[in-house]
Amino acid sequence: MKKMVLLICVMSGLLTSGSLSAQNVKFKKYFEDYTLRIDYHRVGNRQQDTVKLVAIERIPLWAGSLTRLIDPFDNGEYRVVVKDAASGRDLYSRGYNTLFREYRDTPQGRDSVACYEEVLRLPWPKCKVDICFQKRDSNQRYYTQYCYRFDPDSALAELAKVSKVKVVVPPVCLQNKGNSHKKMDVVIVPEGYGPADTAKMMRDMRSFCDYLLGQEPFASRRGDFNVWGVPLTGEASGITNPTKGIKVNSLVGSSYNTFGSDRYLMTSHLFQLHNAIGSTPCDHIIIMANSTTYGGGAIYNFYAMSSLNEMAYMVLPHELGHSIGGLADEYVDEDLSYGDMHALTFEPTEPNITTLVDFDSKWAAMLPKGTPIPTPADNSVSRRENGPMGVYEGAGYHSKGIYRPVMHCMMRDYAPFCPVCAKRLNDIFDLYTK
């Protein structure tokens, strides 16, 4: 990877951005069938943060859609927008969240400055473009935080000067249903496997492939997924767990007890993670942790992670609801250090929770006529069933002021995905496959 910044800053500051152009973008006119990987640091705290570019890489093959390049979903705290430098036309966009987003809502994140690794994968431009890093302001509107001019010709010239021999480890094909441009490519990265764990790693990757495709609506869309495994091991077996005094130099540096929550299993080593993926076709990432201790985590368009605990077949779909669907947690846990991310004065961006500030923008049209809002809880509903749709109080970690669509859902307590969550997941699948 080229360890120098090949992007030139052309704009920075609090520049309000309007809605993105919905017109159809011709991929072959503006992009090549390669991936532009951008590594950068996000540095800051709740008060402010900055983006500092680290490196770029050109990767063979763009795994995403060639026809649906503009993100139609108003989801995520952050967004990247690629604009044609000559005309200013929007060419590509994606919303996403980050681990830093959660850090800033912890007590430490109020004032203490931290540095987090982040990675973007974009289609490789044919011409000069402006790559705009956007975030939401205090009124939940996107503004352009930083915008960089990218010249692909200059970038290629600089990359050509670097003579670096890369060891390429072919991915394991767990399921191949065809052209990556018309499928959702999911990469499973094994974490916490030592040199002697190769056979176990292969068995576990196949199990995780089954967990990925085992629950609705994933099961009905099985033919829309390509699933790849990265057959890499670290120095030793196991996962770092500070509460148990366990420290492991694993492949991508994962750890339990993220932000003080024993079960929150994450990694902040995004550069290592994407180095492990390499040139494997990648739309979404699953990290498979070699530990039987319950745990996992996920962030929208970031990655999903689960341990090998006996509940993994349910934990992984829940985490994929976050990482692929951008869905919110529907359970209540007011002790979480990052639990204040949903301001009650605004409508949450996630589709499956509401503060009733603008409920018509959520699932109001899906409710049976005459449904009371809010809807009284029906405690007779089994925890393995959704129950009737309504507007039930208690979601987004809060017991009051935030509402969910059903009594029980995968995003609350491992019931099936409710109609609201299933619709968003299917809409996301379409973004990559239609």
C-alpha positions as CSV (number, residue, x, y, z in Angstrom):
1,M,0.0,0.0,0.0
2,K,1.3,3.5,-0.9
3,K,2.0,5.2,2.5
4,M,1.7,8.8,1.3
5,V,-1.3,11.0,0.7
6,L,-2.2,11.3,-3.0
7,L,-5.2,13.4,-2.4
8,I,-5.1,17.2,-2.4
9,C,-7.4,19.2,-0.1
10,V,-9.6,21.6,-2.0
11,M,-12.2,22.4,0.6
12,S,-12.8,22.1,4.3
13,G,-15.1,23.4,6.9
14,L,-18.8,23.3,7.7
15,L,-20.3,23.4,4.3
16,T,-24.0,22.5,4.1
17,S,-24.7,19.8,1.6
18,G,-28.1,19.4,-0.1
19,S,-29.8,16.2,-1.1
20,L,-27.9,14.0,-3.5
21,S,-28.8,13.8,-7.2
22,A,-30.9,10.8,-7.9
23,Q,-30.1,10.7,-11.6
24,N,-28.7,7.6,-13.1
25,V,-24.8,7.6,-13.3
26,K,-23.2,5.7,-16.1
27,F,-20.5,3.6,-14.4
28,K,-18.3,3.1,-17.4
29,K,-18.2,6.8,-18.2
30,Y,-16.9,7.8,-14.8
31,F,-15.3,4.7,-13.2
32,E,-13.0,1.8,-13.9
33,D,-13.7,-1.7,-12.7
34,Y,-11.2,-1.3,-9.8
35,T,-11.5,-0.4,-6.2
36,L,-10.0,2.7,-4.6
37,R,-9.1,1.9,-1.0
38,I,-8.6,5.0,1.2
39,D,-7.1,4.6,4.7
40,Y,-7.5,7.5,7.1
41,H,-7.6,8.4,10.7
42,R,-10.6,10.1,12.4
43,V,-9.2,12.1,15.4
44,G,-11.3,13.9,17.9
45,N,-13.9,13.7,20.6
46,R,-17.6,14.7,21.0
47,Q,-16.7,18.4,20.5
48,Q,-15.1,18.0,17.2
49,D,-13.2,15.6,14.9
50,T,-10.9,15.7,11.9
51,V,-10.1,13.4,9.0
52,K,-6.4,12.7,8.3
53,L,-5.5,10.7,5.2
54,V,-3.0,7.9,5.5
55,A,-2.7,5.9,2.3
56,I,-4.5,4.7,-0.8
57,E,-4.4,1.4,-2.8
58,R,-5.7,0.3,-6.1
59,I,-7.4,-3.1,-5.9
60,P,-8.4,-5.2,-8.9
61,L,-12.2,-5.4,-9.3
62,W,-15.0,-3.2,-8.0
63,A,-17.4,-5.6,-6.3
64,G,-20.3,-3.3,-6.0
65,S,-23.2,-2.5,-8.4
66,L,-22.6,-0.8,-11.7
67,T,-26.0,0.8,-11.8
68,R,-27.0,1.8,-8.3
69,L,-24.2,4.1,-7.2
70,I,-26.1,6.8,-5.2
71,D,-27.2,5.7,-1.7
72,P,-31.0,6.2,-1.4
73,F,-31.0,5.7,2.3
74,D,-30.7,8.6,4.8
75,N,-28.9,6.4,7.3
76,G,-25.6,6.7,9.1
77,E,-23.8,9.4,11.0
78,Y,-21.3,9.8,8.2
79,R,-21.4,9.8,4.4
80,V,-18.9,9.8,1.6
81,V,-19.8,11.5,-1.7
82,V,-17.7,11.3,-4.9
83,K,-18.3,14.3,-7.2
84,D,-17.1,14.9,-10.7
85,A,-14.6,17.7,-10.3
86,A,-15.5,19.4,-13.6
87,S,-19.3,19.5,-13.3
88,G,-19.9,18.9,-9.5
89,R,-22.2,16.0,-10.3
90,D,-22.7,13.4,-7.7
91,L,-21.3,10.1,-8.9
92,Y,-21.2,7.8,-5.9
93,S,-22.3,7.9,-2.3
94,R,-22.6,5.7,0.8
95,G,-23.7,6.4,4.4
96,Y,-21.9,4.6,7.2
97,N,-21.2,4.6,10.9
98,T,-17.9,4.2,12.8
99,L,-16.5,3.0,16.1
100,F,-15.5,6.6,16.8
101,R,-19.2,7.5,16.6
102,E,-19.8,5.3,19.6
103,Y,-16.6,6.4,21.4
104,R,-17.7,10.1,21.3
105,D,-20.9,9.2,23.3
106,T,-18.9,7.5,26.1
107,P,-17.9,9.6,29.2
108,Q,-14.3,9.6,27.9
109,G,-15.3,10.7,24.5
110,R,-16.8,14.0,25.8
111,D,-13.3,15.5,26.2
112,S,-10.5,13.0,25.6
113,V,-9.1,13.0,22.1
114,A,-8.8,9.6,20.4
115,C,-7.6,8.4,17.0
116,Y,-9.5,5.7,15.1
117,E,-8.6,3.9,11.9
118,E,-11.3,4.0,9.2
119,V,-11.3,2.6,5.6
120,L,-13.4,3.5,2.5
121,R,-13.7,1.3,-0.6
122,L,-14.9,3.3,-3.6
123,P,-15.0,2.6,-7.4
124,W,-11.8,3.9,-9.0
125,P,-12.5,7.2,-10.9
126,K,-11.5,7.7,-14.5
127,C,-11.2,11.5,-14.1
128,K,-10.5,14.0,-11.4
129,V,-13.1,13.9,-8.6
130,D,-13.8,15.5,-5.3
131,I,-14.1,13.0,-2.5
132,C,-16.2,14.6,0.2
133,F,-16.3,13.3,3.8
134,Q,-19.6,14.3,5.3
135,K,-21.1,14.1,8.8
136,R,-24.4,15.2,10.5
137,D,-24.7,18.5,12.3
138,S,-26.6,19.1,15.5
139,N,-29.8,19.2,13.4
140,Q,-29.1,15.8,11.8
141,R,-28.3,17.3,8.4
142,Y,-25.3,16.3,6.5
143,Y,-22.6,18.8,5.9
144,T,-19.2,18.5,4.1
145,Q,-16.5,18.2,6.7
146,Y,-13.6,17.8,4.3
147,C,-13.4,17.4,0.5
148,Y,-10.3,16.2,-1.4
149,R,-9.4,16.4,-5.0
150,F,-8.3,13.0,-6.4
151,D,-6.4,12.8,-9.7
152,P,-6.3,9.1,-10.8
153,D,-3.5,9.8,-13.3
154,S,-1.2,11.3,-10.6
155,A,-2.2,8.5,-8.2
156,L,-1.3,5.8,-10.7
157,A,2.0,7.5,-11.4
158,E,2.9,7.6,-7.7
159,L,1.8,4.0,-7.1
160,A,3.9,2.8,-10.1
161,K,7.0,4.1,-8.3
162,V,6.5,1.7,-5.4
163,S,7.9,-1.8,-6.0
164,K,6.3,-4.0,-3.5
165,V,5.8,-7.7,-3.7
166,K,2.5,-8.7,-2.1
167,V,1.8,-12.2,-1.0
168,V,-1.7,-13.0,-2.2
169,V,-3.6,-15.7,-0.4
170,P,-6.6,-16.9,-2.5
171,P,-9.9,-16.7,-0.7
172,V,-12.0,-19.7,0.0
173,C,-15.2,-19.8,-1.9
174,L,-18.0,-20.7,0.4
175,Q,-20.8,-19.8,-2.0
176,N,-20.5,-18.4,-5.5
177,K,-23.8,-17.4,-7.2
178,G,-22.3,-15.3,-10.0
179,N,-21.2,-11.8,-11.1
180,S,-20.0,-9.8,-8.2
181,H,-21.6,-6.6,-9.7
182,K,-25.0,-8.3,-9.3
183,K,-24.5,-10.1,-6.0
184,M,-23.7,-9.1,-2.5
185,D,-20.2,-10.2,-1.7
186,V,-19.6,-11.0,2.0
187,V,-16.1,-11.8,3.3
188,I,-15.6,-13.9,6.4
189,V,-12.4,-13.0,8.2
190,P,-11.2,-15.6,10.8
191,E,-9.9,-14.0,14.0
192,G,-8.1,-15.7,16.9
193,Y,-7.0,-18.8,15.0
194,G,-3.4,-20.0,15.4
195,P,-1.2,-22.0,13.0
196,A,-2.6,-25.3,14.3
197,D,-6.3,-24.3,13.8
198,T,-6.6,-24.4,10.0
199,A,-9.0,-27.4,9.8
200,K,-11.2,-25.9,12.6
201,M,-11.1,-22.5,10.9
202,M,-12.4,-24.0,7.6
203,R,-15.3,-25.8,9.5
204,D,-16.2,-22.7,11.4
205,M,-16.2,-20.6,8.2
206,R,-18.7,-23.0,6.6
207,S,-20.9,-22.7,9.8
208,F,-20.8,-19.0,9.7
209,C,-21.8,-19.1,6.0
210,D,-24.9,-21.1,7.1
211,Y,-25.6,-18.6,9.9
212,L,-25.4,-15.7,7.5
213,L,-28.0,-17.3,5.1
214,G,-30.1,-19.2,7.7
215,Q,-32.5,-16.5,8.9
216,E,-35.1,-14.6,6.9
217,P,-34.9,-12.5,4.9
218,F,-31.4,-13.7,4.1
219,A,-32.6,-17.3,3.5
220,S,-35.1,-16.2,0.8
221,R,-32.3,-14.1,-0.9
222,R,-29.7,-16.9,-0.7
223,G,-29.1,-16.8,-4.4
224,D,-28.1,-13.1,-4.2
225,F,-25.0,-13.7,-2.1
226,N,-21.4,-14.7,-2.8
227,V,-19.6,-15.7,0.4
228,W,-15.8,-15.8,0.7
229,G,-13.5,-16.8,3.5
230,V,-10.0,-15.5,4.1
231,P,-7.8,-18.5,5.1
232,L,-5.4,-16.6,7.3
233,T,-4.2,-17.4,10.9
234,G,-2.5,-15.3,13.6
235,E,0.3,-16.1,16.0
236,A,-1.9,-17.9,18.6
237,S,-5.4,-19.1,19.3
238,G,-8.0,-17.1,21.2
239,I,-9.3,-13.5,21.6
240,T,-8.1,-10.7,23.9
241,N,-10.4,-10.4,27.0
242,P,-9.2,-7.8,29.5
243,T,-11.7,-8.9,32.2
244,K,-10.2,-12.4,32.1
245,G,-6.6,-11.2,31.8
246,I,-6.2,-12.7,28.3
247,K,-4.0,-11.0,25.7
248,V,-3.7,-12.5,22.2
249,N,-1.8,-11.0,19.3
250,S,-4.6,-12.0,16.9
251,L,-4.9,-11.4,13.1
252,V,-7.0,-8.2,13.4
253,G,-6.5,-7.3,17.1
254,S,-10.1,-7.8,18.4
255,S,-11.0,-7.6,22.0
256,Y,-13.9,-8.1,24.4
257,N,-14.9,-5.3,26.8
258,T,-15.1,-2.6,24.2
259,F,-16.2,0.7,25.9
260,G,-16.5,-1.3,29.2
261,S,-19.1,-3.8,28.0
262,D,-18.0,-7.4,28.6
263,R,-20.0,-8.7,25.6
264,Y,-19.0,-6.0,23.2
265,L,-16.4,-7.7,20.9
266,M,-14.8,-5.4,18.4
267,T,-11.6,-4.3,16.7
268,S,-10.3,-0.8,16.0
269,H,-7.5,-2.1,13.7
270,L,-9.3,-1.4,10.4
271,F,-6.1,-1.3,8.4
272,Q,-5.1,-4.8,9.5
273,L,-8.7,-6.0,8.7
274,H,-8.7,-4.7,5.2
275,N,-5.1,-5.9,4.6
276,A,-6.4,-9.4,5.5
277,I,-9.3,-9.0,3.0
278,G,-6.9,-7.8,0.3
279,S,-8.4,-8.1,-3.2
280,T,-11.2,-10.5,-2.2
281,P,-14.5,-9.1,-3.7
282,C,-16.0,-7.3,-0.7
283,D,-19.3,-5.5,-0.1
284,H,-19.6,-6.5,3.6
285,I,-17.4,-8.0,6.3
286,I,-18.0,-10.6,8.9
287,I,-15.3,-11.2,11.6
288,M,-15.5,-14.7,13.0
289,A,-13.9,-14.8,16.5
290,N,-12.5,-18.1,17.8
291,S,-13.9,-17.9,21.3
292,T,-16.8,-19.6,23.0
293,T,-17.4,-16.6,25.3
294,Y,-20.6,-14.8,24.3
295,G,-20.0,-11.6,22.4
296,G,-20.2,-9.7,19.2
297,G,-20.8,-6.3,17.7
298,A,-21.5,-4.5,14.5
299,I,-21.6,-1.0,12.9
300,Y,-23.4,0.1,9.7
301,N,-21.3,-0.5,6.6
302,F,-18.3,-1.1,8.9
303,Y,-18.3,-4.8,9.8
304,A,-20.2,-7.4,11.8
305,M,-18.6,-9.7,14.4
306,S,-19.6,-12.7,16.5
307,S,-17.8,-15.3,18.6
308,L,-18.4,-19.0,18.3
309,N,-20.6,-19.1,21.3
310,E,-23.6,-21.5,21.1
311,M,-25.8,-18.6,20.3
312,A,-23.7,-17.5,17.3
313,Y,-26.4,-18.7,14.8
314,M,-28.7,-16.0,16.3
315,V,-26.1,-13.4,17.3
316,L,-24.7,-13.1,13.8
317,P,-28.0,-12.3,12.1
318,H,-28.6,-9.6,14.8
319,E,-25.3,-8.1,14.1
320,L,-25.8,-8.2,10.3
321,G,-29.0,-6.3,11.0
322,H,-26.7,-3.5,12.1
323,S,-23.9,-3.8,9.6
324,I,-25.9,-4.4,6.5
325,G,-29.4,-3.0,7.3
326,G,-28.3,0.0,9.4
327,L,-30.9,-1.2,12.0
328,A,-31.0,0.0,15.6
329,D,-31.0,-2.1,18.7
330,E,-34.5,-2.4,20.0
331,Y,-33.7,-3.5,23.5
332,V,-33.3,-1.4,26.7
333,D,-29.9,-1.0,28.4
334,E,-29.6,2.3,30.0
335,D,-26.2,1.4,31.6
336,L,-24.3,1.4,28.3
337,S,-21.6,4.0,28.1
338,Y,-22.6,4.9,24.6
339,G,-26.3,4.7,25.0
340,D,-27.1,8.4,24.5
341,M,-26.7,8.3,20.7
342,H,-30.4,8.8,20.0
343,A,-31.6,12.3,20.8
344,L,-35.2,12.3,21.7
345,T,-35.8,15.7,20.0
346,F,-35.0,14.2,16.5
347,E,-36.3,11.3,14.5
348,P,-33.6,8.6,14.5
349,T,-32.1,7.8,11.1
350,E,-32.5,4.1,11.7
351,P,-35.7,2.8,10.1
352,N,-36.9,0.5,13.0
353,I,-37.1,3.0,15.9
354,T,-39.0,6.2,16.3
355,T,-39.2,9.1,18.8
356,L,-42.6,10.0,17.1
357,V,-41.1,13.3,16.0
358,D,-41.8,12.3,12.4
359,F,-43.4,8.9,12.6
360,D,-45.0,9.3,9.2
361,S,-41.5,8.8,7.8
362,K,-41.2,5.4,9.5
363,W,-43.6,2.5,9.5
364,A,-46.9,4.4,9.9
365,A,-48.1,3.2,6.5
366,M,-47.6,-0.4,7.5
367,L,-49.8,-0.3,10.6
368,P,-53.3,-1.9,10.6
369,K,-56.0,0.8,10.6
370,G,-56.9,1.9,14.1
371,T,-53.7,0.9,15.8
372,P,-53.2,3.1,18.9
373,I,-50.0,5.2,18.9
374,P,-48.3,4.5,21.3
375,T,-49.4,0.9,21.4
376,P,-50.0,-0.8,24.8
377,A,-47.5,-3.7,25.4
378,D,-48.9,-7.2,24.8
379,N,-46.9,-9.4,27.2
380,S,-48.8,-12.5,26.1
381,V,-46.7,-12.6,22.9
382,S,-44.0,-15.3,22.9
383,R,-40.4,-14.0,22.8
384,R,-39.9,-16.0,19.6
385,E,-42.8,-14.3,17.8
386,N,-43.1,-10.7,16.5
387,G,-46.7,-10.2,17.6
388,P,-48.9,-7.6,16.0
389,M,-47.3,-4.4,14.5
390,G,-47.7,-1.3,16.5
391,V,-45.6,1.4,18.2
392,Y,-44.2,-0.1,21.4
393,E,-42.2,1.9,23.9
394,G,-38.7,0.8,24.9
395,A,-36.0,0.7,22.2
396,G,-32.6,2.2,21.3
397,Y,-31.4,1.4,24.9
398,H,-34.1,3.7,26.4
399,S,-37.1,2.6,28.3
400,K,-39.0,5.8,27.6
401,G,-39.3,8.0,24.6
402,I,-38.2,5.6,21.8
403,Y,-40.5,3.1,20.2
404,R,-40.2,-0.1,18.2
405,P,-42.5,-1.8,15.6
406,V,-43.3,-5.1,17.4
407,M,-43.1,-6.7,20.8
408,H,-40.2,-9.0,19.8
409,C,-37.7,-8.8,16.9
410,M,-34.2,-10.0,16.0
411,M,-33.0,-6.6,16.9
412,R,-34.4,-6.9,20.4
413,D,-34.3,-10.5,21.6
414,Y,-33.5,-12.8,18.7
415,A,-37.1,-13.3,17.5
416,P,-37.5,-13.3,13.6
417,F,-36.8,-10.0,11.9
418,C,-40.0,-7.9,12.0
419,P,-41.7,-6.6,8.8
420,V,-40.0,-3.2,9.1
421,C,-36.5,-4.7,9.6
422,A,-37.0,-7.3,6.8
423,K,-38.1,-4.6,4.4
424,R,-35.0,-2.5,5.0
425,L,-32.8,-5.5,4.6
426,N,-34.4,-6.5,1.3
427,D,-34.1,-2.9,0.1
428,I,-30.4,-3.0,0.9
429,F,-30.0,-6.3,-0.9
430,D,-31.6,-4.7,-3.9
431,L,-29.0,-1.9,-3.8
432,Y,-26.2,-4.4,-4.5
433,T,-28.0,-6.8,-6.8
434,K,-30.6,-5.0,-9.0
